[in-house]
Amino acid sequence: MTDILGTVGAVLSGRAVPYTRPGTRSAIAKQIVDGPVAVGPAGLAGDEQGDPRAHGGPDKAVHHYAREHYALWRAEIGELPVLERPGAFGENLSTSGFTEAGICIGDRLRIGTVQLEVSQSRQPCWKLNDRFGRADMARLVQQTGRTGWYYRVIGSGVVQAGDEVVLVARPHPEWTLQRLIEALYRRMLDVATLSEMLTLPLTPSWRRLVSGRLAQRKVEDWSARIDGPSTAD
C-alpha cells in the first residue's frame, strides 16, 4: 500500500547542553536544518539527547510532532514565543496533514529516502514544563493526547523539508496512537484493552508498563517523569 499522509514542514536537530535544573542536560531546543539531513538507526546526523536513559536509542531514534497542534496550544495557553516556530516540543520532524488520530503503532513510512516504523507515542516529561514556563505543561500534553510520537529507523537515508510522508504498510489499523494514548492515560486499568495491547509490537518499556498494570491492578507513579527533580540547589 502507498498513501500520502502529509508533508514535512521542517527538519530539526539539536545538541545537548546544560538545562534548567542542576545537573541536567537537554537537546530539546532543536533548530531547523536546511537541506537534506542523513538519518540512520541512531537518528538524525548531529542530533543529540541530554538523557540517553529516557530519550534516544533505536526505539526513539526520531521524534515527530504534528504542526496542527500548535494552533490549538496557542488558543489554550497563549501566544508564547516558543510556539512561534517548529521545535517547541523538541521534535525532529514537523509535519502537516495528520496527527495521532491518523497514525498507528507499527506503521511503516517512507519520508524522503528514509524508511521508518512507528514505535510509540511520546511520554511527556518535566523538561516541557521548564521549556514552556508552566509547571503543568507535561500533564497538559499527556491529558490532551497531543504527545507526538517516535520512530525506529528501518532503512537509512536522507530527509528534508518538503518531503512527502508516505504510508507503506499498516499492520495494526485498529490501533491508532490516539487509541493507545487513551488506554494509557484515561482508561488506565481496562483489563481487556491492556491485554490486547500485549499482542502489539510494543517497545520493551511499554510492554513492562502494560504488564505491570495487569499484574498489580494499579497505575505506575508518573511524578518523577512529569514533575522532575527539585529545582532547589
PyRosetta script that sets phi, psi and omega in degrees:
from pyrosetta import init, pose_from_sequence

init()
pose = pose_from_sequence("MTDILGTVGAVLSGRAVPYTRPGTRSAIAKQIVDGPVAVGPAGLAGDEQGDPRAHGGPDKAVHHYAREHYALWRAEIGELPVLERPGAFGENLSTSGFTEAGICIGDRLRIGTVQLEVSQSRQPCWKLNDRFGRADMARLVQQTGRTGWYYRVIGSGVVQAGDEVVLVARPHPEWTLQRLIEALYRRMLDVATLSEMLTLPLTPSWRRLVSGRLAQRKVEDWSARIDGPSTAD")
pose.set_psi(1, 147.5)
pose.set_omega(1, 171.2)
pose.set_phi(2, -139.7)
pose.set_psi(2, 133.6)
pose.set_omega(2, -178.0)
pose.set_phi(3, -152.5)
pose.set_psi(3, 127.8)
pose.set_omega(3, 179.7)
pose.set_phi(4, -82.3)
pose.set_psi(4, 117.8)
pose.set_omega(4, -178.0)
pose.set_phi(5, -89.0)
pose.set_psi(5, -35.0)
pose.set_omega(5, -175.3)
pose.set_phi(6, -177.9)
pose.set_psi(6, -164.4)
pose.set_omega(6, -175.6)
pose.set_phi(7, -135.8)
pose.set_psi(7, 141.1)
pose.set_omega(7, 176.8)
pose.set_phi(8, -75.1)
pose.set_psi(8, 122.7)
pose.set_omega(8, 176.5)
pose.set_phi(9, -91.3)
pose.set_psi(9, -31.1)
pose.set_omega(9, -179.3)
pose.set_phi(10, -157.6)
pose.set_psi(10, 146.2)
pose.set_omega(10, 172.0)
pose.set_phi(11, -113.3)
pose.set_psi(11, 133.9)
pose.set_omega(11, -172.6)
pose.set_phi(12, -132.3)
pose.set_psi(12, 148.8)
pose.set_omega(12, -179.6)
pose.set_phi(13, -146.2)
pose.set_psi(13, 156.4)
pose.set_omega(13, -179.4)
pose.set_phi(14, -155.4)
pose.set_psi(14, 156.8)
pose.set_omega(14, 176.4)
pose.set_phi(15, -100.6)
pose.set_psi(15, 146.6)
pose.set_omega(15, 178.1)
pose.set_phi(16, -75.6)
pose.set_psi(16, 131.8)
pose.set_omega(16, 179.8)
pose.set_phi(17, -137.4)
pose.set_psi(17, 163.7)
pose.set_omega(17, 175.0)
pose.set_phi(18, -54.6)
pose.set_psi(18, 138.5)
pose.set_omega(18, -175.2)
pose.set_phi(19, -107.7)
pose.set_psi(19, -160.1)
pose.set_omega(19, -167.1)
pose.set_phi(20, -74.1)
pose.set_psi(20, -29.0)
pose.set_omega(20, -174.3)
pose.set_phi(21, -111.0)
pose.set_psi(21, 148.8)
pose.set_omega(21, -174.8)
pose.set_phi(22, -52.4)
pose.set_psi(22, 130.4)
pose.set_omega(22, 175.7)
pose.set_phi(23, 79.7)
pose.set_psi(23, 5.9)
pose.set_omega(23, -178.3)
pose.set_phi(24, -105.9)
pose.set_psi(24, 154.3)
pose.set_omega(24, 177.3)
pose.set_phi(25, -134.4)
pose.set_psi(25, 155.9)
pose.set_omega(25, 179.0)
pose.set_phi(26, -158.5)
pose.set_psi(26, 152.4)
pose.set_omega(26, 171.7)
pose.set_phi(27, -119.0)
pose.set_psi(27, 28.8)
pose.set_omega(27, -176.1)
pose.set_phi(28, -67.7)
pose.set_psi(28, -26.1)
pose.set_omega(28, -177.9)
pose.set_phi(29, -83.9)
pose.set_psi(29, 69.5)
pose.set_omega(29, -175.6)
pose.set_phi(30, -79.7)
pose.set_psi(30, 152.3)
pose.set_omega(30, -176.8)
pose.set_phi(31, -115.5)
pose.set_psi(31, 148.6)
pose.set_omega(31, 178.9)
pose.set_phi(32, -66.7)
pose.set_psi(32, 135.2)
pose.set_omega(32, 179.0)
pose.set_phi(33, -109.1)
pose.set_psi(33, 128.4)
pose.set_omega(33, 178.2)
pose.set_phi(34, -85.8)
pose.set_psi(34, 144.4)
pose.set_omega(34, 175.4)
pose.set_phi(35, 79.9)
pose.set_psi(35, -176.9)
pose.set_omega(35, -177.2)
pose.set_phi(36, -66.7)
pose.set_psi(36, 141.6)
pose.set_omega(36, 177.5)
pose.set_phi(37, -124.6)
pose.set_psi(37, 129.9)
pose.set_omega(37, 178.7)
pose.set_phi(38, -72.5)
pose.set_psi(38, 139.9)
pose.set_omega(38, 179.1)
pose.set_phi(39, -130.9)
pose.set_psi(39, 126.7)
pose.set_omega(39, 178.2)
pose.set_phi(40, -128.6)
pose.set_psi(40, -170.2)
pose.set_omega(40, -176.8)
pose.set_phi(41, -57.1)
pose.set_psi(41, -26.4)
pose.set_omega(41, 179.4)
pose.set_phi(42, -91.1)
pose.set_psi(42, -2.1)
pose.set_omega(42, 179.3)
pose.set_phi(43, 113.9)
pose.set_psi(43, -155.3)
pose.set_omega(43, -177.9)
pose.set_phi(44, -75.2)
pose.set_psi(44, 141.6)
pose.set_omega(44, 175.7)
pose.set_phi(45, -59.2)
pose.set_psi(45, 128.3)
pose.set_omega(45, 178.9)
pose.set_phi(46, 87.1)
pose.set_psi(46, -8.3)
pose.set_omega(46, 180.0)
pose.set_phi(47, -84.9)
pose.set_psi(47, 145.1)
pose.set_omega(47, -178.7)
pose.set_phi(48, -131.6)
pose.set_psi(48, 168.1)
pose.set_omega(48, 174.0)
pose.set_phi(49, -127.5)
pose.set_psi(49, 139.4)
pose.set_omega(49, -178.2)
pose.set_phi(50, -77.1)
pose.set_psi(50, -28.6)
pose.set_omega(50, -179.0)
pose.set_phi(51, -133.3)
pose.set_psi(51, 89.4)
pose.set_omega(51, -176.8)
pose.set_phi(52, -60.5)
pose.set_psi(52, -17.5)
pose.set_omega(52, 177.9)
pose.set_phi(53, -68.7)
pose.set_psi(53, -30.9)
pose.set_omega(53, -176.4)
pose.set_phi(54, -110.5)
pose.set_psi(54, -20.3)
pose.set_omega(54, -176.0)
pose.set_phi(55, -129.4)
pose.set_psi(55, 157.6)
pose.set_omega(55, 178.9)
pose.set_phi(56, 75.9)
pose.set_psi(56, -167.9)
pose.set_omega(56, -175.0)
pose.set_phi(57, 90.1)
pose.set_psi(57, 169.3)
pose.set_omega(57, -174.3)
pose.set_phi(58, -57.0)
pose.set_psi(58, -34.8)
pose.set_omega(58, -177.3)
pose.set_phi(59, -85.3)
pose.set_psi(59, -8.9)
pose.set_omega(59, 178.5)
pose.set_phi(60, -132.7)
pose.set_psi(60, 45.4)
pose.set_omega(60, -173.8)
pose.set_phi(61, -72.6)
pose.set_psi(61, -35.2)
pose.set_omega(61, -176.8)
pose.set_phi(62, -134.5)
pose.set_psi(62, 131.1)
pose.set_omega(62, 179.7)
pose.set_phi(63, -106.1)
pose.set_psi(63, 132.0)
pose.set_omega(63, -174.7)
pose.set_phi(64, -120.2)
pose.set_psi(64, 136.5)
pose.set_omega(64, 176.1)
pose.set_phi(65, -138.0)
pose.set_psi(65, 136.4)
pose.set_omega(65, -177.4)
pose.set_phi(66, -78.0)
pose.set_psi(66, 126.8)
pose.set_omega(66, 179.2)
pose.set_phi(67, -63.4)
pose.set_psi(67, -27.4)
pose.set_omega(67, 179.4)
pose.set_phi(68, -55.7)
pose.set_psi(68, -30.6)
pose.set_omega(68, -176.5)
pose.set_phi(69, -67.9)
pose.set_psi(69, -24.0)
pose.set_omega(69, -174.0)
pose.set_phi(70, -61.0)
pose.set_psi(70, -40.9)
pose.set_omega(70, -180.0)
pose.set_phi(71, -63.8)
pose.set_psi(71, -38.3)
pose.set_omega(71, 177.7)
pose.set_phi(72, -64.9)
pose.set_psi(72, -43.1)
pose.set_omega(72, 179.1)
pose.set_phi(73, -63.6)
pose.set_psi(73, -42.0)
pose.set_omega(73, 179.9)
pose.set_phi(74, -62.6)
pose.set_psi(74, -37.7)
pose.set_omega(74, 179.1)
pose.set_phi(75, -67.6)
pose.set_psi(75, -30.9)
pose.set_omega(75, -173.8)
pose.set_phi(76, -92.6)
pose.set_psi(76, -36.9)
pose.set_omega(76, -174.2)
pose.set_phi(77, -120.6)
pose.set_psi(77, -1.2)
pose.set_omega(77, 175.2)
pose.set_phi(78, 106.1)
pose.set_psi(78, 169.2)
pose.set_omega(78, -177.2)
pose.set_phi(79, -83.0)
pose.set_psi(79, 68.4)
pose.set_omega(79, -178.9)
pose.set_phi(80, -73.0)
pose.set_psi(80, 144.8)
pose.set_omega(80, 178.9)
pose.set_phi(81, -56.2)
pose.set_psi(81, -34.8)
pose.set_omega(81, -177.3)
pose.set_phi(82, -64.4)
pose.set_psi(82, -20.5)
pose.set_omega(82, -179.0)
pose.set_phi(83, -93.5)
pose.set_psi(83, 7.5)
pose.set_omega(83, -177.1)
pose.set_phi(84, -77.4)
pose.set_psi(84, -18.3)
pose.set_omega(84, -176.6)
pose.set_phi(85, -146.3)
pose.set_psi(85, 162.2)
pose.set_omega(85, 175.3)
pose.set_phi(86, -59.4)
pose.set_psi(86, 153.6)
pose.set_omega(86, 177.9)
pose.set_phi(87, 108.6)
pose.set_psi(87, -1.6)
pose.set_omega(87, -178.6)
pose.set_phi(88, -59.3)
pose.set_psi(88, -31.0)
pose.set_omega(88, -174.9)
pose.set_phi(89, -104.7)
pose.set_psi(89, 13.4)
pose.set_omega(89, 178.4)
pose.set_phi(90, 76.0)
pose.set_psi(90, 21.8)
pose.set_omega(90, -176.8)
pose.set_phi(91, -75.9)
pose.set_psi(91, 152.0)
pose.set_omega(91, 172.4)
pose.set_phi(92, -90.4)
pose.set_psi(92, -33.0)
pose.set_omega(92, -179.8)
pose.set_phi(93, -123.3)
pose.set_psi(93, 127.0)
pose.set_omega(93, 173.8)
pose.set_phi(94, -114.1)
pose.set_psi(94, 123.4)
pose.set_omega(94, -175.2)
pose.set_phi(95, -130.2)
pose.set_psi(95, 164.7)
pose.set_omega(95, 169.9)
pose.set_phi(96, -122.6)
pose.set_psi(96, 143.2)
pose.set_omega(96, 175.2)
pose.set_phi(97, 126.8)
pose.set_psi(97, -23.5)
pose.set_omega(97, -178.8)
pose.set_phi(98, -161.1)
pose.set_psi(98, 158.4)
pose.set_omega(98, -179.8)
pose.set_phi(99, -131.7)
pose.set_psi(99, -165.6)
pose.set_omega(99, 179.5)
pose.set_phi(100, -59.0)
pose.set_psi(100, -23.4)
pose.set_omega(100, 178.5)
pose.set_phi(101, -75.5)
pose.set_psi(101, -15.5)
pose.set_omega(101, -175.8)
pose.set_phi(102, -116.3)
pose.set_psi(102, 16.9)
pose.set_omega(102, 178.8)
pose.set_phi(103, -136.1)
pose.set_psi(103, 145.7)
pose.set_omega(103, -174.3)
pose.set_phi(104, -121.0)
pose.set_psi(104, 154.2)
pose.set_omega(104, 174.2)
pose.set_phi(105, -58.8)
pose.set_psi(105, 135.6)
pose.set_omega(105, 179.0)
pose.set_phi(106, 83.1)
pose.set_psi(106, -3.8)
pose.set_omega(106, 177.1)
pose.set_phi(107, -56.6)
pose.set_psi(107, 139.2)
pose.set_omega(107, 173.8)
pose.set_phi(108, -108.2)
pose.set_psi(108, 129.4)
pose.set_omega(108, -174.7)
pose.set_phi(109, -125.7)
pose.set_psi(109, 156.6)
pose.set_omega(109, 169.4)
pose.set_phi(110, -120.5)
pose.set_psi(110, 123.6)
pose.set_omega(110, 175.9)
pose.set_phi(111, -127.2)
pose.set_psi(111, 116.9)
pose.set_omega(111, -169.9)
pose.set_phi(112, 63.1)
pose.set_psi(112, -125.0)
pose.set_omega(112, 175.0)
pose.set_phi(113, -107.7)
pose.set_psi(113, 11.3)
pose.set_omega(113, -178.8)
pose.set_phi(114, -92.2)
pose.set_psi(114, 138.8)
pose.set_omega(114, 174.8)
pose.set_phi(115, -106.0)
pose.set_psi(115, 124.9)
pose.set_omega(115, -175.2)
pose.set_phi(116, -126.2)
pose.set_psi(116, 155.5)
pose.set_omega(116, 174.9)
pose.set_phi(117, -130.7)
pose.set_psi(117, 131.2)
pose.set_omega(117, 180.0)
pose.set_phi(118, -69.4)
pose.set_psi(118, 121.0)
pose.set_omega(118, -175.0)
pose.set_phi(119, -103.2)
pose.set_psi(119, -38.4)
pose.set_omega(119, 179.6)
pose.set_phi(120, -173.5)
pose.set_psi(120, 162.3)
pose.set_omega(120, 170.6)
pose.set_phi(121, -80.3)
pose.set_psi(121, 164.2)
pose.set_omega(121, 179.8)
pose.set_phi(122, -77.1)
pose.set_psi(122, 142.2)
pose.set_omega(122, 169.3)
pose.set_phi(123, -101.4)
pose.set_psi(123, 102.8)
pose.set_omega(123, -171.6)
pose.set_phi(124, -62.8)
pose.set_psi(124, 144.2)
pose.set_omega(124, -178.2)
pose.set_phi(125, -123.3)
pose.set_psi(125, 174.3)
pose.set_omega(125, -173.3)
pose.set_phi(126, -59.2)
pose.set_psi(126, -20.9)
pose.set_omega(126, -178.8)
pose.set_phi(127, -62.7)
pose.set_psi(127, -25.7)
pose.set_omega(127, 173.6)
pose.set_phi(128, -68.1)
pose.set_psi(128, -35.0)
pose.set_omega(128, 177.6)
pose.set_phi(129, -57.5)
pose.set_psi(129, -48.0)
pose.set_omega(129, -176.8)
pose.set_phi(130, -72.7)
pose.set_psi(130, -34.6)
pose.set_omega(130, -180.0)
pose.set_phi(131, -66.1)
pose.set_psi(131, -37.6)
pose.set_omega(131, -177.9)
pose.set_phi(132, -94.2)
pose.set_psi(132, -7.5)
pose.set_omega(132, -178.0)
pose.set_phi(133, 68.5)
pose.set_psi(133, 30.8)
pose.set_omega(133, 179.9)
pose.set_phi(134, -134.1)
pose.set_psi(134, 124.7)
pose.set_omega(134, -178.6)
pose.set_phi(135, -67.3)
pose.set_psi(135, -15.0)
pose.set_omega(135, -176.9)
pose.set_phi(136, -109.5)
pose.set_psi(136, 11.8)
pose.set_omega(136, -172.2)
pose.set_phi(137, -64.6)
pose.set_psi(137, -43.8)
pose.set_omega(137, 179.7)
pose.set_phi(138, -61.2)
pose.set_psi(138, -39.7)
pose.set_omega(138, 177.7)
pose.set_phi(139, -65.5)
pose.set_psi(139, -39.1)
pose.set_omega(139, 178.0)
pose.set_phi(140, -63.6)
pose.set_psi(140, -43.0)
pose.set_omega(140, 178.4)
pose.set_phi(141, -59.9)
pose.set_psi(141, -43.3)
pose.set_omega(141, 179.7)
pose.set_phi(142, -66.7)
pose.set_psi(142, -45.3)
pose.set_omega(142, -176.6)
pose.set_phi(143, -66.8)
pose.set_psi(143, -37.4)
pose.set_omega(143, -178.6)
pose.set_phi(144, -77.1)
pose.set_psi(144, -20.4)
pose.set_omega(144, -174.9)
pose.set_phi(145, 78.9)
pose.set_psi(145, 6.2)
pose.set_omega(145, 178.0)
pose.set_phi(146, -90.8)
pose.set_psi(146, 65.7)
pose.set_omega(146, -169.6)
pose.set_phi(147, -92.5)
pose.set_psi(147, -25.2)
pose.set_omega(147, -166.1)
pose.set_phi(148, 79.6)
pose.set_psi(148, -179.8)
pose.set_omega(148, -177.2)
pose.set_phi(149, -154.4)
pose.set_psi(149, 171.1)
pose.set_omega(149, -176.7)
pose.set_phi(150, -117.2)
pose.set_psi(150, 154.9)
pose.set_omega(150, 172.8)
pose.set_phi(151, -121.1)
pose.set_psi(151, 150.8)
pose.set_omega(151, 158.4)
pose.set_phi(152, -98.6)
pose.set_psi(152, 147.9)
pose.set_omega(152, -177.5)
pose.set_phi(153, -95.0)
pose.set_psi(153, 117.9)
pose.set_omega(153, -179.6)
pose.set_phi(154, -105.6)
pose.set_psi(154, -5.6)
pose.set_omega(154, 174.9)
pose.set_phi(155, -157.0)
pose.set_psi(155, 113.7)
pose.set_omega(155, -176.8)
pose.set_phi(156, -66.8)
pose.set_psi(156, 156.7)
pose.set_omega(156, 178.8)
pose.set_phi(157, 177.3)
pose.set_psi(157, -151.5)
pose.set_omega(157, 178.3)
pose.set_phi(158, -129.8)
pose.set_psi(158, 152.0)
pose.set_omega(158, 179.4)
pose.set_phi(159, -137.8)
pose.set_psi(159, 151.3)
pose.set_omega(159, 177.5)
pose.set_phi(160, -156.4)
pose.set_psi(160, 164.2)
pose.set_omega(160, 177.1)
pose.set_phi(161, -56.9)
pose.set_psi(161, 140.7)
pose.set_omega(161, -178.5)
pose.set_phi(162, 97.3)
pose.set_psi(162, -15.7)
pose.set_omega(162, 178.6)
pose.set_phi(163, -66.0)
pose.set_psi(163, 144.1)
pose.set_omega(163, 173.3)
pose.set_phi(164, -81.2)
pose.set_psi(164, 148.4)
pose.set_omega(164, 174.1)
pose.set_phi(165, -98.1)
pose.set_psi(165, 110.9)
pose.set_omega(165, -172.9)
pose.set_phi(166, -109.5)
pose.set_psi(166, 124.2)
pose.set_omega(166, 175.5)
pose.set_phi(167, -79.3)
pose.set_psi(167, 122.6)
pose.set_omega(167, -178.1)
pose.set_phi(168, -100.6)
pose.set_psi(168, -39.1)
pose.set_omega(168, -179.2)
pose.set_phi(169, -151.2)
pose.set_psi(169, 145.7)
pose.set_omega(169, 179.0)
pose.set_phi(170, -136.9)
pose.set_psi(170, 84.7)
pose.set_omega(170, -176.2)
pose.set_phi(171, -74.0)
pose.set_psi(171, -18.0)
pose.set_omega(171, -176.7)
pose.set_phi(172, -131.2)
pose.set_psi(172, 66.4)
pose.set_omega(172, -173.0)
pose.set_phi(173, -64.6)
pose.set_psi(173, -21.1)
pose.set_omega(173, -179.6)
pose.set_phi(174, -82.7)
pose.set_psi(174, -5.4)
pose.set_omega(174, -175.4)
pose.set_phi(175, -116.5)
pose.set_psi(175, 73.9)
pose.set_omega(175, 172.5)
pose.set_phi(176, -66.7)
pose.set_psi(176, 159.2)
pose.set_omega(176, 174.6)
pose.set_phi(177, -63.9)
pose.set_psi(177, -31.6)
pose.set_omega(177, 175.7)
pose.set_phi(178, -58.5)
pose.set_psi(178, -42.3)
pose.set_omega(178, 178.9)
pose.set_phi(179, -67.3)
pose.set_psi(179, -40.4)
pose.set_omega(179, 178.5)
pose.set_phi(180, -63.9)
pose.set_psi(180, -43.1)
pose.set_omega(180, 179.2)
pose.set_phi(181, -63.1)
pose.set_psi(181, -39.8)
pose.set_omega(181, 176.0)
pose.set_phi(182, -58.4)
pose.set_psi(182, -43.5)
pose.set_omega(182, -179.9)
pose.set_phi(183, -67.6)
pose.set_psi(183, -38.0)
pose.set_omega(183, -176.0)
pose.set_phi(184, -73.9)
pose.set_psi(184, -36.7)
pose.set_omega(184, -168.1)
pose.set_phi(185, -119.6)
pose.set_psi(185, -5.8)
pose.set_omega(185, 178.8)
pose.set_phi(186, -125.6)
pose.set_psi(186, -53.2)
pose.set_omega(186, 177.8)
pose.set_phi(187, -97.9)
pose.set_psi(187, 61.3)
pose.set_omega(187, -161.3)
pose.set_phi(188, -70.5)
pose.set_psi(188, -24.1)
pose.set_omega(188, -178.4)
pose.set_phi(189, -123.8)
pose.set_psi(189, 31.1)
pose.set_omega(189, 175.0)
pose.set_phi(190, -76.4)
pose.set_psi(190, 103.1)
pose.set_omega(190, -171.4)
pose.set_phi(191, -60.9)
pose.set_psi(191, -41.8)
pose.set_omega(191, -178.5)
pose.set_phi(192, -63.2)
pose.set_psi(192, -43.3)
pose.set_omega(192, -179.8)
pose.set_phi(193, -67.2)
pose.set_psi(193, -44.5)
pose.set_omega(193, 178.7)
pose.set_phi(194, -61.3)
pose.set_psi(194, -40.8)
pose.set_omega(194, 179.6)
pose.set_phi(195, -64.0)
pose.set_psi(195, -39.8)
pose.set_omega(195, 178.5)
pose.set_phi(196, -67.6)
pose.set_psi(196, -34.4)
pose.set_omega(196, 178.5)
pose.set_phi(197, -59.8)
pose.set_psi(197, -31.8)
pose.set_omega(197, -179.0)
pose.set_phi(198, -68.9)
pose.set_psi(198, -10.4)
pose.set_omega(198, 175.3)
pose.set_phi(199, -85.5)
pose.set_psi(199, -7.3)
pose.set_omega(199, -177.7)
pose.set_phi(200, -88.8)
pose.set_psi(200, 163.6)
pose.set_omega(200, 177.2)
pose.set_phi(201, -78.8)
pose.set_psi(201, 67.7)
pose.set_omega(201, -177.3)
pose.set_phi(202, -74.0)
pose.set_psi(202, 150.7)
pose.set_omega(202, 171.1)
pose.set_phi(203, -65.8)
pose.set_psi(203, 157.8)
pose.set_omega(203, 179.7)
pose.set_phi(204, -54.8)
pose.set_psi(204, -39.8)
pose.set_omega(204, -178.5)
pose.set_phi(205, -67.2)
pose.set_psi(205, -39.5)
pose.set_omega(205, 177.5)
pose.set_phi(206, -68.7)
pose.set_psi(206, -37.1)
pose.set_omega(206, 178.9)
pose.set_phi(207, -63.8)
pose.set_psi(207, -41.2)
pose.set_omega(207, 177.1)
pose.set_phi(208, -63.5)
pose.set_psi(208, -41.8)
pose.set_omega(208, -179.3)
pose.set_phi(209, -61.2)
pose.set_psi(209, -50.2)
pose.set_omega(209, -177.7)
pose.set_phi(210, -66.1)
pose.set_psi(210, -42.9)
pose.set_omega(210, 179.0)
pose.set_phi(211, -62.8)
pose.set_psi(211, -38.0)
pose.set_omega(211, 178.9)
pose.set_phi(212, -64.6)
pose.set_psi(212, -41.3)
pose.set_omega(212, 177.8)
pose.set_phi(213, -63.5)
pose.set_psi(213, -41.7)
pose.set_omega(213, -179.8)
pose.set_phi(214, -65.7)
pose.set_psi(214, -39.9)
pose.set_omega(214, -176.9)
pose.set_phi(215, -73.4)
pose.set_psi(215, -39.4)
pose.set_omega(215, -172.8)
pose.set_phi(216, -100.2)
pose.set_psi(216, -13.3)
pose.set_omega(216, -177.8)
pose.set_phi(217, 56.0)
pose.set_psi(217, 39.4)
pose.set_omega(217, 174.1)
pose.set_phi(218, -151.5)
pose.set_psi(218, 160.6)
pose.set_omega(218, -177.7)
pose.set_phi(219, -91.6)
pose.set_psi(219, 139.4)
pose.set_omega(219, 179.9)
pose.set_phi(220, -63.6)
pose.set_psi(220, 159.3)
pose.set_omega(220, 179.6)
pose.set_phi(221, -78.5)
pose.set_psi(221, 122.6)
pose.set_omega(221, -179.5)
pose.set_phi(222, -93.9)
pose.set_psi(222, -6.2)
pose.set_omega(222, -166.4)
pose.set_phi(223, -59.7)
pose.set_psi(223, -41.9)
pose.set_omega(223, -178.4)
pose.set_phi(224, -63.7)
pose.set_psi(224, -40.6)
pose.set_omega(224, -179.9)
pose.set_phi(225, -69.6)
pose.set_psi(225, -44.7)
pose.set_omega(225, -172.5)
pose.set_phi(226, -85.5)
pose.set_psi(226, -35.6)
pose.set_omega(226, -177.2)
pose.set_phi(227, -97.0)
pose.set_psi(227, -30.2)
pose.set_omega(227, 175.5)
pose.set_phi(228, 75.1)
pose.set_psi(228, -175.1)
pose.set_omega(228, -179.4)
pose.set_phi(229, -70.4)
pose.set_psi(229, 160.0)
pose.set_omega(229, 179.2)
pose.set_phi(230, -63.3)
pose.set_psi(230, 145.0)
pose.set_omega(230, 175.6)
pose.set_phi(231, -83.2)
pose.set_psi(231, -6.2)
pose.set_omega(231, -179.7)
pose.set_phi(232, -74.0)
pose.set_psi(232, 149.2)
pose.set_omega(232, 179.0)
pose.set_phi(233, -71.3)
pose.dump_pdb("model.pdb")
